[in-house]
Amino acid sequence: MANTKFDIQKKIRQLQQCGHHWGKNINLGANNIFIGSTDWYETDISRVIGLNGNHPGKGPGIILKDIENGPIDMLWTEGLLGCMCLAITGRDTEGRLDAFFSHARHYDKETAAIDKDNPIYLAKQFVTTHNQIRIFWGTDFFFGNNLFTSQVIRDKAQQKLSNDLGCWVRDSDCMPTSKLVFFPKLGLLRPGKPADVQQDLSVDEDLEDKIEFSASKCLSQFIPNSDLIKNIELHLTELKIQRNVFFRLRHQDGRRDNKIFVLQKVLNAYQVGNINVLRDYARHAQNKTSPFINLEGANVWHARGKSITAQLIQDAFKDAHTKIYNMGTKGCGLRPDGNDMHLSEFKSLIKKNSFIL
């Protein structure tokens, strides 16, 4: 990375040319893996790769090998309207840091994770074959949508990406914007155009803390408790049987439907360690509040005696939080109570530990 004032200004002038050299003199590296036409890429700017998502098709995606010893410092894309930017880093079996970056136009397709021409498929292969995973993502959820609809789309995308990749895609690592710049060596994803982002980065007094905070959130493979999985599946099966037998209390069908819906969401989330979903449902279970817009949805926790549904959900959240919290020495981006840790809290934690040492 450029480090003197002269180097930074020179780099910014170069970055102002990004987007004017699509498909020209393409060099994506002999050892790197990419999908999509080379016309969708730009490599003419030194140490930078651009991805163009404006062409028809499923979009470009690339895996960069051994980025710590490689020439690429920055990847960028724009035009993220209904498409998804996905940026990932991870260690291979030999400990080398690799990176994935994409502009996935069809990320929301049901077959995205099994379609070999879809960048999401390549992303899933990356996550499966790497450890110490960091996942960043973003798109402009607000384009053409009101605030409520945008949030619904964002929540669905967070759940789908987590399920497709088999790994928790943190909501806190989402950038709701149409222009994104990725610094794989730093582990940072930033909104904006390359030149503007580079300028902001050069004067960011918290840069080192942000880099360290990001590194502290690396995820190892999440392994759910098999007995808990079986108990959730068993309870789901019992509810479905009760829902479909001919002789039943039909006025309780709505409650059963709610329980089945929530438990299936929780099962999917627990299998990949999706804390965002588990935490939300666990809080509703604890407070006996409705997880739906309709307040009558609180009937999901109703039961004769103790609610098995509520207990299973709270157990799943507790287990997932404990395992992910212990994946790092600094909480892996989580507080002891299960909430997300913020940068200011992380900085205080670092200072406290430094003082103790």
C-alpha positions as CSV (number, residue, x, y, z in Angstrom):
1,M,0.0,0.0,0.0
2,A,1.1,3.6,-0.7
3,N,2.4,5.1,2.6
4,T,4.0,8.5,1.9
5,K,1.9,11.6,1.1
6,F,3.4,11.8,-2.4
7,D,2.7,8.1,-3.0
8,I,-0.9,8.4,-1.7
9,Q,-1.7,11.4,-4.0
10,K,-0.2,9.5,-7.0
11,K,-2.2,6.5,-6.1
12,I,-5.4,8.5,-5.9
13,R,-4.8,10.1,-9.3
14,Q,-4.4,6.6,-10.7
15,L,-7.6,5.4,-9.0
16,Q,-9.5,8.2,-10.6
17,Q,-9.1,6.3,-13.9
18,C,-10.9,3.2,-12.6
19,G,-13.8,2.2,-14.8
20,H,-12.2,3.3,-18.1
21,H,-10.3,0.2,-19.1
22,W,-12.8,-2.7,-19.1
23,G,-11.5,-5.7,-20.9
24,K,-8.2,-4.1,-21.9
25,N,-4.8,-5.8,-21.2
26,I,-6.5,-8.2,-18.8
27,N,-4.1,-9.9,-16.4
28,L,-5.9,-11.8,-13.6
29,G,-2.9,-13.8,-12.5
30,A,-1.9,-17.3,-13.6
31,N,-2.8,-19.0,-10.3
32,N,-6.1,-17.1,-9.6
33,I,-9.6,-18.5,-10.4
34,F,-12.3,-16.5,-12.0
35,I,-15.7,-16.9,-13.7
36,G,-17.3,-14.7,-16.3
37,S,-15.9,-13.0,-19.4
38,T,-12.6,-11.0,-19.2
39,D,-14.6,-8.1,-20.6
40,W,-16.2,-7.9,-17.1
41,Y,-12.8,-7.1,-15.5
42,E,-10.4,-4.2,-15.3
43,T,-6.7,-4.8,-14.4
44,D,-5.0,-1.8,-16.1
45,I,-4.7,0.2,-12.8
46,S,-1.7,-1.0,-10.9
47,R,-2.5,-3.3,-7.9
48,V,-6.2,-3.0,-8.5
49,I,-8.9,-5.2,-10.0
50,G,-12.3,-3.9,-11.0
51,L,-15.5,-6.0,-11.6
52,N,-18.2,-4.8,-13.9
53,G,-21.7,-6.1,-13.1
54,N,-23.5,-4.2,-15.8
55,H,-23.3,-6.9,-18.4
56,P,-26.1,-9.5,-18.9
57,G,-25.3,-12.8,-17.1
58,K,-24.7,-14.0,-13.6
59,G,-21.8,-11.7,-12.9
60,P,-18.0,-11.9,-12.4
61,G,-16.3,-13.6,-9.4
62,I,-12.6,-14.2,-8.6
63,I,-10.4,-16.0,-6.1
64,L,-7.0,-14.5,-5.5
65,K,-4.3,-16.8,-4.1
66,D,-1.8,-15.9,-1.4
67,I,-2.8,-12.2,-1.3
68,E,-0.3,-11.3,1.4
69,N,2.5,-12.0,-1.1
70,G,0.5,-11.0,-4.2
71,P,0.3,-7.7,-6.1
72,I,-3.4,-6.8,-5.5
73,D,-4.3,-4.3,-2.8
74,M,-7.8,-3.4,-3.9
75,L,-10.8,-4.8,-5.6
76,W,-13.9,-2.7,-6.4
77,T,-17.3,-2.8,-8.1
78,E,-20.3,-0.5,-8.5
79,G,-23.9,-0.6,-10.0
80,L,-25.1,-2.9,-7.1
81,L,-28.8,-2.5,-7.8
82,G,-30.5,-5.9,-7.2
83,C,-27.0,-7.5,-7.3
84,M,-24.7,-8.5,-4.5
85,C,-21.1,-7.8,-3.7
86,L,-19.5,-10.6,-1.8
87,A,-16.0,-10.2,-0.4
88,I,-14.3,-13.0,1.6
89,T,-10.9,-13.8,3.0
90,G,-9.7,-17.1,4.4
91,R,-6.7,-19.3,5.1
92,D,-6.1,-22.3,3.0
93,T,-4.8,-25.7,4.3
94,E,-1.2,-24.4,4.2
95,G,-2.0,-21.2,6.1
96,R,-1.9,-18.8,3.1
97,L,-4.4,-16.0,3.0
98,D,-6.7,-16.1,-0.1
99,A,-9.5,-13.7,-1.1
100,F,-12.8,-14.0,-3.0
101,F,-14.6,-11.0,-4.6
102,S,-17.7,-10.9,-6.8
103,H,-20.5,-8.9,-8.3
104,A,-23.3,-11.6,-8.2
105,R,-26.2,-10.6,-10.3
106,H,-28.3,-13.7,-9.5
107,Y,-27.4,-14.2,-5.9
108,D,-31.0,-14.5,-4.9
109,K,-31.7,-17.5,-7.2
110,E,-32.6,-20.7,-5.4
111,T,-29.9,-22.6,-7.4
112,A,-27.2,-19.9,-6.8
113,A,-25.0,-22.2,-4.6
114,I,-25.1,-25.2,-7.0
115,D,-24.9,-23.3,-10.4
116,K,-21.2,-23.5,-11.4
117,D,-21.6,-20.3,-13.5
118,N,-22.9,-18.3,-10.5
119,P,-20.3,-16.5,-8.3
120,I,-22.2,-17.7,-5.2
121,Y,-21.1,-21.3,-6.1
122,L,-17.5,-20.2,-6.2
123,A,-17.9,-18.4,-2.9
124,K,-19.3,-21.6,-1.3
125,Q,-16.4,-23.6,-2.6
126,F,-14.1,-20.9,-1.1
127,V,-15.7,-21.1,2.3
128,T,-15.7,-24.9,2.3
129,T,-12.0,-25.1,1.6
130,H,-10.7,-22.3,3.9
131,N,-10.5,-21.5,7.6
132,Q,-10.4,-18.2,9.5
133,I,-13.2,-16.9,7.3
134,R,-14.2,-13.2,7.1
135,I,-17.3,-12.4,5.0
136,F,-18.3,-8.9,3.8
137,W,-21.3,-8.1,1.7
138,G,-23.4,-5.3,0.3
139,T,-25.9,-3.9,-2.2
140,D,-28.2,-0.9,-2.5
141,F,-31.3,-2.3,-0.7
142,F,-32.9,1.1,-0.7
143,F,-33.1,1.6,-4.5
144,G,-36.8,1.6,-5.4
145,N,-37.9,0.5,-2.0
146,N,-39.2,2.1,1.2
147,L,-37.4,1.6,4.5
148,F,-39.5,-1.4,5.6
149,T,-39.2,-3.3,2.3
150,S,-35.5,-2.6,2.2
151,Q,-35.0,-4.2,5.7
152,V,-37.0,-7.2,4.7
153,I,-34.9,-7.7,1.6
154,R,-31.7,-7.3,3.6
155,D,-32.8,-9.8,6.3
156,K,-33.7,-12.4,3.6
157,A,-30.4,-11.8,1.8
158,Q,-28.5,-12.3,5.1
159,Q,-30.3,-15.6,5.8
160,K,-29.9,-16.9,2.2
161,L,-26.2,-16.0,2.0
162,S,-25.5,-17.7,5.4
163,N,-27.4,-20.8,4.3
164,D,-25.9,-21.0,0.9
165,L,-22.3,-20.5,2.1
166,G,-22.7,-22.7,5.2
167,C,-21.3,-19.9,7.3
168,W,-22.6,-17.0,9.3
169,V,-22.7,-13.9,7.1
170,R,-22.8,-11.1,9.7
171,D,-25.4,-8.4,9.4
172,S,-22.9,-6.0,10.9
173,D,-20.6,-6.6,7.9
174,C,-23.2,-5.4,5.4
175,M,-22.7,-2.2,3.4
176,P,-26.1,-1.0,2.0
177,T,-24.7,0.9,-1.0
178,S,-24.2,0.5,-4.8
179,K,-20.4,1.2,-4.8
180,L,-17.9,-0.9,-2.8
181,V,-14.2,-1.1,-2.4
182,F,-12.4,-4.1,-0.8
183,F,-9.0,-4.2,0.7
184,P,-8.3,-7.9,1.1
185,K,-4.9,-7.5,2.9
186,L,-6.5,-5.2,5.4
187,G,-9.7,-7.1,5.8
188,L,-11.9,-4.0,5.1
189,L,-14.8,-3.3,2.8
190,R,-15.7,0.4,2.3
191,P,-18.5,2.2,0.5
192,G,-17.7,4.6,-2.4
193,K,-15.4,4.9,-5.4
194,P,-11.8,3.7,-5.3
195,A,-10.2,7.2,-5.3
196,D,-12.5,8.6,-2.6
197,V,-12.1,5.5,-0.4
198,Q,-8.3,5.6,-0.7
199,Q,-8.3,9.3,0.3
200,D,-10.5,8.6,3.3
201,L,-8.4,5.6,4.3
202,S,-5.2,7.7,4.2
203,V,-6.5,10.1,6.9
204,D,-8.3,7.5,9.1
205,E,-6.9,7.8,12.6
206,D,-8.6,4.5,13.6
207,L,-7.4,2.5,10.7
208,E,-5.1,0.2,12.7
209,D,-7.8,-0.5,15.2
210,K,-10.3,-1.2,12.5
211,I,-7.9,-3.7,10.9
212,E,-7.3,-5.4,14.2
213,F,-11.1,-5.5,15.0
214,S,-11.9,-7.0,11.6
215,A,-9.2,-9.7,12.1
216,S,-10.7,-10.6,15.5
217,K,-13.9,-11.6,13.8
218,C,-12.5,-14.4,11.7
219,L,-14.7,-17.5,11.9
220,S,-13.7,-21.1,12.2
221,Q,-16.0,-23.9,11.1
222,F,-19.1,-23.9,13.2
223,I,-20.1,-27.4,14.4
224,P,-23.6,-27.6,15.8
225,N,-24.6,-29.9,18.7
226,S,-26.0,-33.0,17.0
227,D,-28.3,-33.9,19.9
228,L,-29.8,-30.4,19.8
229,I,-30.3,-30.7,16.0
230,K,-32.1,-34.0,16.6
231,N,-34.3,-32.5,19.3
232,I,-35.3,-29.6,17.1
233,E,-36.0,-31.9,14.1
234,L,-38.0,-34.2,16.4
235,H,-40.2,-31.3,17.7
236,L,-40.7,-30.1,14.2
237,T,-41.9,-33.6,13.1
238,E,-44.3,-33.8,16.1
239,L,-45.8,-30.4,15.2
240,K,-46.2,-31.3,11.6
241,I,-48.0,-34.5,12.5
242,Q,-50.3,-32.7,14.9
243,R,-51.0,-30.1,12.2
244,N,-52.0,-32.7,9.6
245,V,-53.9,-35.4,11.5
246,F,-57.7,-35.4,10.8
247,F,-58.8,-35.4,14.4
248,R,-57.2,-32.3,15.9
249,L,-58.1,-29.0,17.6
250,R,-58.3,-27.0,14.3
251,H,-58.4,-23.6,16.1
252,Q,-54.8,-24.3,17.2
253,D,-53.6,-24.7,13.6
254,G,-52.4,-21.1,13.4
255,R,-50.2,-21.5,16.5
256,R,-48.8,-24.8,15.1
257,D,-48.0,-23.1,11.8
258,N,-46.2,-20.3,13.6
259,K,-44.2,-22.8,15.6
260,I,-43.2,-24.8,12.5
261,F,-42.2,-21.6,10.7
262,V,-40.0,-20.4,13.5
263,L,-38.4,-23.7,14.3
264,Q,-37.5,-24.3,10.6
265,K,-35.9,-20.8,10.5
266,V,-34.0,-21.6,13.8
267,L,-32.9,-25.0,12.5
268,N,-31.5,-23.5,9.3
269,A,-29.7,-20.7,11.3
270,Y,-28.3,-23.0,14.0
271,Q,-26.8,-25.4,11.4
272,V,-24.6,-22.5,10.1
273,G,-24.2,-20.5,13.3
274,N,-26.3,-17.6,12.2
275,I,-26.3,-15.5,15.4
276,N,-28.4,-12.7,13.9
277,V,-31.4,-15.0,13.4
278,L,-30.9,-17.1,16.6
279,R,-30.5,-14.0,18.8
280,D,-33.7,-12.4,17.4
281,Y,-35.8,-15.4,18.0
282,A,-34.2,-16.2,21.4
283,R,-35.1,-12.7,22.7
284,H,-38.7,-13.1,21.5
285,A,-38.8,-16.5,23.3
286,Q,-37.4,-15.1,26.5
287,N,-39.8,-12.1,26.5
288,K,-42.7,-14.1,25.1
289,T,-43.2,-11.5,22.4
290,S,-44.3,-12.0,18.8
291,P,-41.6,-12.6,16.2
292,F,-44.1,-11.5,13.5
293,I,-45.7,-8.2,12.6
294,N,-48.9,-9.5,13.9
295,L,-48.8,-9.3,17.7
296,E,-50.9,-12.4,18.0
297,G,-47.9,-14.3,16.8
298,A,-46.8,-14.4,20.4
299,N,-48.9,-17.6,20.5
300,V,-45.8,-19.4,19.2
301,W,-44.6,-19.6,22.8
302,H,-47.9,-20.9,24.2
303,A,-47.8,-24.3,25.7
304,R,-49.1,-26.5,28.5
305,G,-46.4,-25.8,31.0
306,K,-42.9,-24.9,29.8
307,S,-42.6,-24.2,26.1
308,I,-40.4,-26.7,24.3
309,T,-40.2,-24.4,21.3
310,A,-38.9,-21.5,23.4
311,Q,-36.4,-23.7,25.2
312,L,-35.0,-25.3,22.0
313,I,-34.5,-21.8,20.5
314,Q,-32.8,-20.4,23.6
315,D,-30.5,-23.5,23.8
316,A,-29.6,-23.1,20.1
317,F,-28.7,-19.4,20.6
318,K,-26.7,-20.1,23.7
319,D,-24.7,-22.9,22.1
320,A,-24.0,-20.9,18.9
321,H,-22.9,-17.8,20.9
322,T,-20.6,-19.8,23.2
323,K,-18.9,-21.5,20.3
324,I,-18.4,-18.4,18.1
325,Y,-17.4,-16.2,21.1
326,N,-14.6,-18.6,21.8
327,M,-13.4,-18.7,18.2
328,G,-11.2,-15.7,19.0
329,T,-9.3,-14.4,22.0
330,K,-11.4,-11.1,21.9
331,G,-14.9,-12.4,21.6
332,C,-15.0,-12.8,17.8
333,G,-17.0,-9.7,17.4
334,L,-19.5,-10.6,20.1
335,R,-20.1,-9.4,23.7
336,P,-20.5,-11.9,26.5
337,D,-24.3,-11.2,26.5
338,G,-24.6,-12.2,22.8
339,N,-24.9,-8.7,21.3
340,D,-22.5,-7.4,18.6
341,M,-19.3,-5.8,19.8
342,H,-18.6,-2.3,18.3
343,L,-15.3,-0.7,17.4
344,S,-15.3,1.6,20.5
345,E,-15.8,-1.4,22.8
346,F,-13.1,-3.3,21.0
347,K,-10.7,-0.4,21.5
348,S,-11.5,-0.3,25.2
349,L,-11.0,-4.0,25.5
350,I,-7.5,-3.7,23.8
351,K,-6.5,-0.9,26.1
352,K,-7.7,-2.9,29.2
353,N,-5.7,-5.9,28.1
354,S,-2.6,-3.8,27.4
355,F,-2.9,-2.3,30.8
356,I,-3.1,-5.7,32.5
357,L,-0.1,-6.9,30.6
